[in-house]
Amino acid sequence: MSWRWWLAAATSAPDVDQVRGLWRAARAAGEPQWYLDLIARIGRQTAAGPSRADS
């Protein structure tokens, strides 16, 4: 899969559990560590909820 697919899926994931699953799948697919870190950052933002800028 294209690296853009993983980012799009992580960004649109409705909850942190889905982002975790995507991270695991990307890791199994052999994505580089910097890319896994980027997906993890999206997961942390998802877990934190909406930003203050959105309110």
C-alpha positions in Angstrom: 0.0 0.0 0.0 1.0 3.5 -0.6 2.3 5.5 2.4 -0.4 8.1 1.6 -3.0 5.4 2.2 -1.8 4.8 5.7 -1.9 8.5 6.6 -5.3 9.0 5.1 -6.7 6.0 7.0 -5.1 7.1 10.3 -6.3 10.7 9.9 -9.9 9.6 9.2 -10.0 6.9 11.9 -12.9 7.4 14.4 -11.0 6.3 17.5 -7.5 5.5 18.8 -8.0 1.8 18.7 -8.4 1.9 14.9 -5.3 4.0 14.6 -3.4 1.4 16.7 -4.6 -1.3 14.3 -3.4 0.8 11.3 0.0 1.3 13.1 0.4 -2.4 13.6 -0.5 -3.1 9.9 1.9 -0.5 8.7 4.6 -2.0 10.9 3.9 -5.5 9.5 4.1 -4.0 6.0 7.6 -2.9 6.7 7.0 0.9 6.8 10.0 2.9 8.1 10.2 4.0 11.8 9.8 7.7 10.9 6.5 6.8 9.2 5.3 4.7 12.2 6.1 7.7 14.4 3.9 9.9 12.2 1.0 7.5 12.5 1.5 7.3 16.3 1.4 11.1 16.5 -2.0 11.0 14.7 -3.1 8.4 17.2 -2.1 10.6 20.2 -4.0 13.5 18.7 -7.0 11.3 18.2 -6.9 10.1 21.8 -6.6 13.7 23.0 -9.9 14.6 21.3 -10.7 17.8 19.4 -8.3 20.6 19.5 -9.1 23.9 21.2 -9.0 25.6 17.8 -12.1 23.5 16.8 -14.2 24.8 19.7 
